């Protein structure tokens, strides 16, 4: 299963751990998922007890998917700006049963 399919089939509140291509690891709960197969993916992750948000996105270019890109912002900062972190290298998912963020 591709990274895009894995991410697109998440449920809200699933716990996701993402390894970027530079070996940085991020994780959080899926809080917003916009997945249209063969078109686009947009996923938001939020770590528990943090103002940080991660956005993962990819587009389908007709014959294949673009790399899944990751951006980060800190909503508790004075100036909320998105910072590009790189591309997804790997994904692991753990379904959540508590339904709490």
N, C-alpha and C positions, 0 to 999 in steps of 0.2 A: 504494500500500500504506500502511495506517495505521501510526502509530508503535507501537501495541500489537502489531500483526501483525509488524512488523519486529523488535521486541524479543523477541516470543514465539517466533520462528523461529530465534533465535540458537542456536549450538552452544557448549558449554562451551569456554572459552579464546578465543573470538572477541574481538577488540579492538573496543571500542565508544567512540565519542566522542559526548557528549550536550551539546546547547546548551539551557540553561534559558531560560525566557521573559524573565529579567532579563539575558540575554546572558552569564551565567556559563557556562564550559565545564568539563566534567568528563570524565574518560576512565579506562578500565580494562578488565580482562579479565572476561568473564562467568564467574562461578564457581558460581553456582547459578541455575537457571531453573525456575520453576513457572508454567506457562502452560496454562490450560484455556480454549480458545476460547469466547467468549460467556459467560464466567464470571469469571476472574481472571487477573492477571499479577503475578508477583513475580520480580524479577531482582536478583541481587547482582553488583556490579562491584567489583573490587579493582585499584587501580593497582599496578604492579610495585614491589617494594622499599619498600613502605609499609604501615603498620598501619591505613590508612584503608579503610573499607568504605562503599560506597554501596548503598542499597536503592531500587529503582524499583518502584512498584506502581500498579495500576489495577484497578477492578472494573467489571463490565458491569452496568448498571442496568436490564436488560430491553430497552431500545431502543437504547442506545448506551453507549460506554465513558466512564468518568470520565476526567478529565485524568490523565496519568501523573505521579505525585508522586515526588519524590526526597528521601531522607533520608541523612544522613552520620553516621558515628561513627568515632572514632579509638580503635582497640583497644589502642594503646600508652599512652593517657592513664591517669591514676590512677583517674578515675571515667568509665566508659564510658557515654556518654549519646548518644542519637540526636538530631540537629538537623535540622529541616525546612529544605530549601533552596529548594523551589518546584516548579514544573511544567516538564515537558519541552517544549521548543519545536521541537527538531529532533534527528535521530539519523543518525549514519553508522557503518557497520560494515565491519571488515576481518577476514576469516576468518584464523585463526591456524593455522600449520602446525607450530609447534614443540611444542605441547602442554605448555608449561612456564608456571608462574605467576610 
